[in-house]
Amino acid sequence: MNEEEVLAYVRATARALELPLDEARAQAVALHLGRTAALAQLLEAMPLGVEDELAEIYRPAPFPQQDPAP
């Protein structure tokens, strides 16, 4: 998306959600959203295998055993 499209998206979304958004705030939100989208594109372009996914290697620790109440 180019800058104008991102700004149009921000304005349309604010209207749909009935959020008050003045022009300066809309510009700031669009700037940050554009940056976030650019970062996401860079990450999506990386060739990652299953072994690179943190969700695949994450193992939560078990809850500690608790002594039953006397």
mmCIF file as gemmi writes it, N, C-alpha and C atoms, coordinates in Angstrom:
data_model
loop_
_atom_site.group_PDB
_atom_site.id
_atom_site.type_symbol
_atom_site.label_atom_id
_atom_site.label_alt_id
_atom_site.label_comp_id
_atom_site.label_asym_id
_atom_site.label_entity_id
_atom_site.label_seq_id
_atom_site.pdbx_PDB_ins_code
_atom_site.Cartn_x
_atom_site.Cartn_y
_atom_site.Cartn_z
_atom_site.occupancy
_atom_site.B_iso_or_equiv
_atom_site.pdbx_formal_charge
_atom_site.auth_seq_id
_atom_site.auth_asym_id
_atom_site.pdbx_PDB_model_num
ATOM 1 N N . MET Axp A 1 ? 0.842 -1.181 0 1 0 ? 1 A 1
ATOM 2 C CA . MET Axp A 1 ? 0 0 0 1 0 ? 1 A 1
ATOM 3 C C . MET Axp A 1 ? 0.887 1.244 0 1 0 ? 1 A 1
ATOM 4 N N . ASN Axp A 2 ? 0.463 2.23 -0.73 1 0 ? 2 A 1
ATOM 5 C CA . ASN Axp A 2 ? 1.209 3.484 -0.693 1 0 ? 2 A 1
ATOM 6 C C . ASN Axp A 2 ? 0.668 4.364 0.44 1 0 ? 2 A 1
ATOM 7 N N . GLU Axp A 3 ? 1.296 5.51 0.656 1 0 ? 3 A 1
ATOM 8 C CA . GLU Axp A 3 ? 0.932 6.379 1.785 1 0 ? 3 A 1
ATOM 9 C C . GLU Axp A 3 ? -0.526 6.853 1.715 1 0 ? 3 A 1
ATOM 10 N N . GLU Axp A 4 ? -0.994 7.187 0.522 1 0 ? 4 A 1
ATOM 11 C CA . GLU Axp A 4 ? -2.372 7.656 0.375 1 0 ? 4 A 1
ATOM 12 C C . GLU Axp A 4 ? -3.365 6.544 0.7 1 0 ? 4 A 1
ATOM 13 N N . GLU Axp A 5 ? -3.061 5.327 0.285 1 0 ? 5 A 1
ATOM 14 C CA . GLU Axp A 5 ? -3.947 4.193 0.566 1 0 ? 5 A 1
ATOM 15 C C . GLU Axp A 5 ? -4 3.884 2.06 1 0 ? 5 A 1
ATOM 16 N N . VAL Axp A 6 ? -2.846 3.977 2.718 1 0 ? 6 A 1
ATOM 17 C CA . VAL Axp A 6 ? -2.808 3.729 4.16 1 0 ? 6 A 1
ATOM 18 C C . VAL Axp A 6 ? -3.627 4.784 4.887 1 0 ? 6 A 1
ATOM 19 N N . LEU Axp A 7 ? -3.485 6.033 4.496 1 0 ? 7 A 1
ATOM 20 C CA . LEU Axp A 7 ? -4.242 7.111 5.127 1 0 ? 7 A 1
ATOM 21 C C . LEU Axp A 7 ? -5.74 6.933 4.879 1 0 ? 7 A 1
ATOM 22 N N . ALA Axp A 8 ? -6.12 6.553 3.673 1 0 ? 8 A 1
ATOM 23 C CA . ALA Axp A 8 ? -7.532 6.305 3.374 1 0 ? 8 A 1
ATOM 24 C C . ALA Axp A 8 ? -8.062 5.152 4.219 1 0 ? 8 A 1
ATOM 25 N N . TYR Axp A 9 ? -7.258 4.123 4.405 1 0 ? 9 A 1
ATOM 26 C CA . TYR Axp A 9 ? -7.651 2.983 5.242 1 0 ? 9 A 1
ATOM 27 C C . TYR Axp A 9 ? -7.86 3.425 6.693 1 0 ? 9 A 1
ATOM 28 N N . VAL Axp A 10 ? -6.949 4.225 7.208 1 0 ? 10 A 1
ATOM 29 C CA . VAL Axp A 10 ? -7.058 4.715 8.582 1 0 ? 10 A 1
ATOM 30 C C . VAL Axp A 10 ? -8.321 5.549 8.752 1 0 ? 10 A 1
ATOM 31 N N . ARG Axp A 11 ? -8.574 6.428 7.813 1 0 ? 11 A 1
ATOM 32 C CA . ARG Axp A 11 ? -9.782 7.266 7.902 1 0 ? 11 A 1
ATOM 33 C C . ARG Axp A 11 ? -11.051 6.415 7.841 1 0 ? 11 A 1
ATOM 34 N N . ALA Axp A 12 ? -11.093 5.461 6.913 1 0 ? 12 A 1
ATOM 35 C CA . ALA Axp A 12 ? -12.279 4.612 6.758 1 0 ? 12 A 1
ATOM 36 C C . ALA Axp A 12 ? -12.502 3.754 7.999 1 0 ? 12 A 1
ATOM 37 N N . THR Axp A 13 ? -11.438 3.229 8.553 1 0 ? 13 A 1
ATOM 38 C CA . THR Axp A 13 ? -11.561 2.397 9.744 1 0 ? 13 A 1
ATOM 39 C C . THR Axp A 13 ? -12.042 3.223 10.93 1 0 ? 13 A 1
ATOM 40 N N . ALA Axp A 14 ? -11.516 4.417 11.08 1 0 ? 14 A 1
ATOM 41 C CA . ALA Axp A 14 ? -11.962 5.295 12.168 1 0 ? 14 A 1
ATOM 42 C C . ALA Axp A 14 ? -13.445 5.612 12.029 1 0 ? 14 A 1
ATOM 43 N N . ARG Axp A 15 ? -13.889 5.881 10.788 1 0 ? 15 A 1
ATOM 44 C CA . ARG Axp A 15 ? -15.322 6.14 10.576 1 0 ? 15 A 1
ATOM 45 C C . ARG Axp A 15 ? -16.149 4.906 10.907 1 0 ? 15 A 1
ATOM 46 N N . ALA Axp A 16 ? -15.707 3.738 10.456 1 0 ? 16 A 1
ATOM 47 C CA . ALA Axp A 16 ? -16.46 2.5 10.691 1 0 ? 16 A 1
ATOM 48 C C . ALA Axp A 16 ? -16.575 2.187 12.174 1 0 ? 16 A 1
ATOM 49 N N . LEU Axp A 17 ? -15.538 2.512 12.931 1 0 ? 17 A 1
ATOM 50 C CA . LEU Axp A 17 ? -15.534 2.253 14.372 1 0 ? 17 A 1
ATOM 51 C C . LEU Axp A 17 ? -16.063 3.432 15.183 1 0 ? 17 A 1
ATOM 52 N N . GLU Axp A 18 ? -16.453 4.486 14.478 1 0 ? 18 A 1
ATOM 53 C CA . GLU Axp A 18 ? -16.949 5.705 15.115 1 0 ? 18 A 1
ATOM 54 C C . GLU Axp A 18 ? -15.941 6.284 16.112 1 0 ? 18 A 1
ATOM 55 N N . LEU Axp A 19 ? -14.679 6.291 15.681 1 0 ? 19 A 1
ATOM 56 C CA . LEU Axp A 19 ? -13.615 6.871 16.506 1 0 ? 19 A 1
ATOM 57 C C . LEU Axp A 19 ? -13.341 8.294 16.038 1 0 ? 19 A 1
ATOM 58 N N . PRO Axp A 20 ? -13.328 9.24 16.956 1 0 ? 20 A 1
ATOM 59 C CA . PRO Axp A 20 ? -12.975 10.605 16.558 1 0 ? 20 A 1
ATOM 60 C C . PRO Axp A 20 ? -11.482 10.655 16.216 1 0 ? 20 A 1
ATOM 61 N N . LEU Axp A 21 ? -11.177 11.129 15.026 1 0 ? 21 A 1
ATOM 62 C CA . LEU Axp A 21 ? -9.785 11.148 14.578 1 0 ? 21 A 1
ATOM 63 C C . LEU Axp A 21 ? -9.558 12.405 13.756 1 0 ? 21 A 1
ATOM 64 N N . ASP Axp A 22 ? -8.848 13.39 14.355 1 0 ? 22 A 1
ATOM 65 C CA . ASP Axp A 22 ? -8.573 14.602 13.592 1 0 ? 22 A 1
ATOM 66 C C . ASP Axp A 22 ? -7.478 14.311 12.566 1 0 ? 22 A 1
ATOM 67 N N . GLU Axp A 23 ? -7.237 15.264 11.687 1 0 ? 23 A 1
ATOM 68 C CA . GLU Axp A 23 ? -6.312 15.024 10.575 1 0 ? 23 A 1
ATOM 69 C C . GLU Axp A 23 ? -4.891 14.742 11.043 1 0 ? 23 A 1
ATOM 70 N N . ALA Axp A 24 ? -4.426 15.459 12.05 1 0 ? 24 A 1
ATOM 71 C CA . ALA Axp A 24 ? -3.065 15.233 12.544 1 0 ? 24 A 1
ATOM 72 C C . ALA Axp A 24 ? -2.923 13.823 13.12 1 0 ? 24 A 1
ATOM 73 N N . ARG Axp A 25 ? -3.913 13.387 13.863 1 0 ? 25 A 1
ATOM 74 C CA . ARG Axp A 25 ? -3.869 12.053 14.457 1 0 ? 25 A 1
ATOM 75 C C . ARG Axp A 25 ? -3.963 10.982 13.369 1 0 ? 25 A 1
ATOM 76 N N . ALA Axp A 26 ? -4.815 11.217 12.368 1 0 ? 26 A 1
ATOM 77 C CA . ALA Axp A 26 ? -4.936 10.268 11.256 1 0 ? 26 A 1
ATOM 78 C C . ALA Axp A 26 ? -3.605 10.127 10.522 1 0 ? 26 A 1
ATOM 79 N N . GLN Axp A 27 ? -2.915 11.224 10.322 1 0 ? 27 A 1
ATOM 80 C CA . GLN Axp A 27 ? -1.597 11.191 9.673 1 0 ? 27 A 1
ATOM 81 C C . GLN Axp A 27 ? -0.601 10.382 10.506 1 0 ? 27 A 1
ATOM 82 N N . ALA Axp A 28 ? -0.613 10.598 11.819 1 0 ? 28 A 1
ATOM 83 C CA . ALA Axp A 28 ? 0.317 9.881 12.701 1 0 ? 28 A 1
ATOM 84 C C . ALA Axp A 28 ? 0.022 8.381 12.712 1 0 ? 28 A 1
ATOM 85 N N . VAL Axp A 29 ? -1.257 8.034 12.806 1 0 ? 29 A 1
ATOM 86 C CA . VAL Axp A 29 ? -1.638 6.623 12.797 1 0 ? 29 A 1
ATOM 87 C C . VAL Axp A 29 ? -1.237 5.985 11.469 1 0 ? 29 A 1
ATOM 88 N N . ALA Axp A 30 ? -1.485 6.669 10.356 1 0 ? 30 A 1
ATOM 89 C CA . ALA Axp A 30 ? -1.131 6.147 9.041 1 0 ? 30 A 1
ATOM 90 C C . ALA Axp A 30 ? 0.379 5.952 8.912 1 0 ? 30 A 1
ATOM 91 N N . LEU Axp A 31 ? 1.149 6.875 9.458 1 0 ? 31 A 1
ATOM 92 C CA . LEU Axp A 31 ? 2.606 6.749 9.415 1 0 ? 31 A 1
ATOM 93 C C . LEU Axp A 31 ? 3.06 5.487 10.145 1 0 ? 31 A 1
ATOM 94 N N . HIS Axp A 32 ? 2.551 5.284 11.347 1 0 ? 32 A 1
ATOM 95 C CA . HIS Axp A 32 ? 2.939 4.109 12.13 1 0 ? 32 A 1
ATOM 96 C C . HIS Axp A 32 ? 2.431 2.817 11.499 1 0 ? 32 A 1
ATOM 97 N N . LEU Axp A 33 ? 1.217 2.839 10.971 1 0 ? 33 A 1
ATOM 98 C CA . LEU Axp A 33 ? 0.682 1.653 10.318 1 0 ? 33 A 1
ATOM 99 C C . LEU Axp A 33 ? 1.495 1.302 9.073 1 0 ? 33 A 1
ATOM 100 N N . GLY Axp A 34 ? 1.879 2.303 8.319 1 0 ? 34 A 1
ATOM 101 C CA . GLY Axp A 34 ? 2.724 2.073 7.144 1 0 ? 34 A 1
ATOM 102 C C . GLY Axp A 34 ? 4.056 1.456 7.512 1 0 ? 34 A 1
ATOM 103 N N . ARG Axp A 35 ? 4.661 1.94 8.573 1 0 ? 35 A 1
ATOM 104 C CA . ARG Axp A 35 ? 5.935 1.371 9.043 1 0 ? 35 A 1
ATOM 105 C C . ARG Axp A 35 ? 5.754 -0.077 9.489 1 0 ? 35 A 1
ATOM 106 N N . THR Axp A 36 ? 4.675 -0.324 10.204 1 0 ? 36 A 1
ATOM 107 C CA . THR Axp A 36 ? 4.408 -1.687 10.676 1 0 ? 36 A 1
ATOM 108 C C . THR Axp A 36 ? 4.182 -2.625 9.494 1 0 ? 36 A 1
ATOM 109 N N . ALA Axp A 37 ? 3.451 -2.173 8.495 1 0 ? 37 A 1
ATOM 110 C CA . ALA Axp A 37 ? 3.207 -2.992 7.305 1 0 ? 37 A 1
ATOM 111 C C . ALA Axp A 37 ? 4.52 -3.288 6.577 1 0 ? 37 A 1
ATOM 112 N N . ALA Axp A 38 ? 5.404 -2.295 6.499 1 0 ? 38 A 1
ATOM 113 C CA . ALA Axp A 38 ? 6.7 -2.5 5.841 1 0 ? 38 A 1
ATOM 114 C C . ALA Axp A 38 ? 7.529 -3.533 6.596 1 0 ? 38 A 1
ATOM 115 N N . LEU Axp A 39 ? 7.51 -3.47 7.923 1 0 ? 39 A 1
ATOM 116 C CA . LEU Axp A 39 ? 8.236 -4.463 8.724 1 0 ? 39 A 1
ATOM 117 C C . LEU Axp A 39 ? 7.645 -5.856 8.532 1 0 ? 39 A 1
ATOM 118 N N . ALA Axp A 40 ? 6.333 -5.941 8.479 1 0 ? 40 A 1
ATOM 119 C CA . ALA Axp A 40 ? 5.68 -7.232 8.28 1 0 ? 40 A 1
ATOM 120 C C . ALA Axp A 40 ? 6.059 -7.819 6.921 1 0 ? 40 A 1
ATOM 121 N N . GLN Axp A 41 ? 6.149 -6.983 5.883 1 0 ? 41 A 1
ATOM 122 C CA . GLN Axp A 41 ? 6.542 -7.472 4.568 1 0 ? 41 A 1
ATOM 123 C C . GLN Axp A 41 ? 7.957 -8.032 4.594 1 0 ? 41 A 1
ATOM 124 N N . LEU Axp A 42 ? 8.847 -7.362 5.309 1 0 ? 42 A 1
ATOM 125 C CA . LEU Axp A 42 ? 10.221 -7.863 5.422 1 0 ? 42 A 1
ATOM 126 C C . LEU Axp A 42 ? 10.256 -9.219 6.12 1 0 ? 42 A 1
ATOM 127 N N . LEU Axp A 43 ? 9.488 -9.352 7.18 1 0 ? 43 A 1
ATOM 128 C CA . LEU Axp A 43 ? 9.456 -10.622 7.906 1 0 ? 43 A 1
ATOM 129 C C . LEU Axp A 43 ? 8.836 -11.73 7.064 1 0 ? 43 A 1
ATOM 130 N N . GLU Axp A 44 ? 7.774 -11.409 6.339 1 0 ? 44 A 1
ATOM 131 C CA . GLU Axp A 44 ? 7.12 -12.406 5.485 1 0 ? 44 A 1
ATOM 132 C C . GLU Axp A 44 ? 8.048 -12.882 4.37 1 0 ? 44 A 1
ATOM 133 N N . ALA Axp A 45 ? 8.98 -12.042 3.949 1 0 ? 45 A 1
ATOM 134 C CA . ALA Axp A 45 ? 9.881 -12.389 2.855 1 0 ? 45 A 1
ATOM 135 C C . ALA Axp A 45 ? 11.012 -13.332 3.302 1 0 ? 45 A 1
ATOM 136 N N . MET Axp A 46 ? 11.204 -13.48 4.593 1 0 ? 46 A 1
ATOM 137 C CA . MET Axp A 46 ? 12.283 -14.338 5.097 1 0 ? 46 A 1
ATOM 138 C C . MET Axp A 46 ? 11.899 -15.806 4.925 1 0 ? 46 A 1
ATOM 139 N N . PRO Axp A 47 ? 12.82 -16.591 4.368 1 0 ? 47 A 1
ATOM 140 C CA . PRO Axp A 47 ? 12.535 -18.019 4.212 1 0 ? 47 A 1
ATOM 141 C C . PRO Axp A 47 ? 12.773 -18.749 5.54 1 0 ? 47 A 1
ATOM 142 N N . LEU Axp A 48 ? 11.707 -18.988 6.271 1 0 ? 48 A 1
ATOM 143 C CA . LEU Axp A 48 ? 11.809 -19.651 7.563 1 0 ? 48 A 1
ATOM 144 C C . LEU Axp A 48 ? 11.259 -21.064 7.461 1 0 ? 48 A 1
ATOM 145 N N . GLY Axp A 49 ? 11.951 -21.984 8.103 1 0 ? 49 A 1
ATOM 146 C CA . GLY Axp A 49 ? 11.484 -23.353 8.169 1 0 ? 49 A 1
ATOM 147 C C . GLY Axp A 49 ? 10.711 -23.587 9.45 1 0 ? 49 A 1
ATOM 148 N N . VAL Axp A 50 ? 10.137 -24.77 9.555 1 0 ? 50 A 1
ATOM 149 C CA . VAL Axp A 50 ? 9.364 -25.115 10.745 1 0 ? 50 A 1
ATOM 150 C C . VAL Axp A 50 ? 10.228 -25.006 11.99 1 0 ? 50 A 1
ATOM 151 N N . GLU Axp A 51 ? 11.488 -25.369 11.866 1 0 ? 51 A 1
ATOM 152 C CA . GLU Axp A 51 ? 12.384 -25.328 13.034 1 0 ? 51 A 1
ATOM 153 C C . GLU Axp A 51 ? 12.671 -23.897 13.499 1 0 ? 51 A 1
ATOM 154 N N . ASP Axp A 52 ? 12.376 -22.911 12.674 1 0 ? 52 A 1
ATOM 155 C CA . ASP Axp A 52 ? 12.592 -21.513 13.043 1 0 ? 52 A 1
ATOM 156 C C . ASP Axp A 52 ? 11.423 -20.9 13.788 1 0 ? 52 A 1
ATOM 157 N N . GLU Axp A 53 ? 10.292 -21.553 13.784 1 0 ? 53 A 1
ATOM 158 C CA . GLU Axp A 53 ? 9.103 -21.038 14.448 1 0 ? 53 A 1
ATOM 159 C C . GLU Axp A 53 ? 9.213 -21.234 15.949 1 0 ? 53 A 1
ATOM 160 N N . LEU Axp A 54 ? 9.138 -20.14 16.706 1 0 ? 54 A 1
ATOM 161 C CA . LEU Axp A 54 ? 9.239 -20.247 18.154 1 0 ? 54 A 1
ATOM 162 C C . LEU Axp A 54 ? 8.105 -21.059 18.754 1 0 ? 54 A 1
ATOM 163 N N . ALA Axp A 55 ? 6.933 -20.988 18.151 1 0 ? 55 A 1
ATOM 164 C CA . ALA Axp A 55 ? 5.799 -21.735 18.686 1 0 ? 55 A 1
ATOM 165 C C . ALA Axp A 55 ? 6.061 -23.237 18.646 1 0 ? 55 A 1
ATOM 166 N N . GLU Axp A 56 ? 6.873 -23.675 17.723 1 0 ? 56 A 1
ATOM 167 C CA . GLU Axp A 56 ? 7.176 -25.098 17.613 1 0 ? 56 A 1
ATOM 168 C C . GLU Axp A 56 ? 8.148 -25.565 18.689 1 0 ? 56 A 1
ATOM 169 N N . ILE Axp A 57 ? 8.991 -24.665 19.192 1 0 ? 57 A 1
ATOM 170 C CA . ILE Axp A 57 ? 9.981 -25.093 20.181 1 0 ? 57 A 1
ATOM 171 C C . ILE Axp A 57 ? 9.637 -24.635 21.596 1 0 ? 57 A 1
ATOM 172 N N . TYR Axp A 58 ? 8.597 -23.84 21.74 1 0 ? 58 A 1
ATOM 173 C CA . TYR Axp A 58 ? 8.215 -23.346 23.062 1 0 ? 58 A 1
ATOM 174 C C . TYR Axp A 58 ? 7.545 -24.463 23.841 1 0 ? 58 A 1
ATOM 175 N N . ARG Axp A 59 ? 8.017 -24.677 25.05 1 0 ? 59 A 1
ATOM 176 C CA . ARG Axp A 59 ? 7.409 -25.659 25.944 1 0 ? 59 A 1
ATOM 177 C C . ARG Axp A 59 ? 7.182 -24.97 27.288 1 0 ? 59 A 1
ATOM 178 N N . PRO Axp A 60 ? 5.931 -24.711 27.658 1 0 ? 60 A 1
ATOM 179 C CA . PRO Axp A 60 ? 5.688 -24.045 28.937 1 0 ? 60 A 1
ATOM 180 C C . PRO Axp A 60 ? 6.105 -24.946 30.091 1 0 ? 60 A 1
ATOM 181 N N . ALA Axp A 61 ? 6.6 -24.341 31.139 1 0 ? 61 A 1
ATOM 182 C CA . ALA Axp A 61 ? 6.982 -25.097 32.325 1 0 ? 61 A 1
ATOM 183 C C . ALA Axp A 61 ? 5.723 -25.591 33.032 1 0 ? 61 A 1
ATOM 184 N N . PRO Axp A 62 ? 5.793 -26.795 33.601 1 0 ? 62 A 1
ATOM 185 C CA . PRO Axp A 62 ? 4.612 -27.279 34.323 1 0 ? 62 A 1
ATOM 186 C C . PRO Axp A 62 ? 4.4 -26.453 35.589 1 0 ? 62 A 1
ATOM 187 N N . PHE Axp A 63 ? 3.165 -26.429 36.039 1 0 ? 63 A 1
ATOM 188 C CA . PHE Axp A 63 ? 2.881 -25.738 37.281 1 0 ? 63 A 1
ATOM 189 C C . PHE Axp A 63 ? 3.582 -26.481 38.417 1 0 ? 63 A 1
ATOM 190 N N . PRO Axp A 64 ? 4.139 -25.75 39.369 1 0 ? 64 A 1
ATOM 191 C CA . PRO Axp A 64 ? 4.792 -26.43 40.49 1 0 ? 64 A 1
ATOM 192 C C . PRO Axp A 64 ? 3.769 -27.191 41.329 1 0 ? 64 A 1
ATOM 193 N N . GLN Axp A 65 ? 4.227 -28.294 41.845 1 0 ? 65 A 1
ATOM 194 C CA . GLN Axp A 65 ? 3.371 -29.075 42.735 1 0 ? 65 A 1
ATOM 195 C C . GLN Axp A 65 ? 3.114 -28.291 44.006 1 0 ? 65 A 1
ATOM 196 N N . GLN Axp A 66 ? 1.893 -28.304 44.459 1 0 ? 66 A 1
ATOM 197 C CA . GLN Axp A 66 ? 1.56 -27.604 45.698 1 0 ? 66 A 1
ATOM 198 C C . GLN Axp A 66 ? 1.12 -28.636 46.729 1 0 ? 66 A 1
ATOM 199 N N . ASP Axp A 67 ? 1.541 -28.41 47.939 1 0 ? 67 A 1
ATOM 200 C CA . ASP Axp A 67 ? 1.126 -29.315 49.017 1 0 ? 67 A 1
ATOM 201 C C . ASP Axp A 67 ? -0.355 -29.105 49.267 1 0 ? 67 A 1
ATOM 202 N N . PRO Axp A 68 ? -1.106 -30.19 49.47 1 0 ? 68 A 1
ATOM 203 C CA . PRO Axp A 68 ? -2.525 -30.018 49.772 1 0 ? 68 A 1
ATOM 204 C C . PRO Axp A 68 ? -2.706 -29.306 51.114 1 0 ? 68 A 1
ATOM 205 N N . ALA Axp A 69 ? -3.782 -28.57 51.225 1 0 ? 69 A 1
ATOM 206 C CA . ALA Axp A 69 ? -4.067 -27.841 52.469 1 0 ? 69 A 1
ATOM 207 C C . ALA Axp A 69 ? -4.311 -28.855 53.585 1 0 ? 69 A 1
ATOM 208 N N . PRO Axp A 70 ? -3.801 -28.574 54.79 1 0 ? 70 A 1
ATOM 209 C CA . PRO Axp A 70 ? -3.96 -29.526 55.912 1 0 ? 70 A 1
ATOM 210 C C . PRO Axp A 70 ? -5.381 -29.635 56.389 1 0 ? 70 A 1
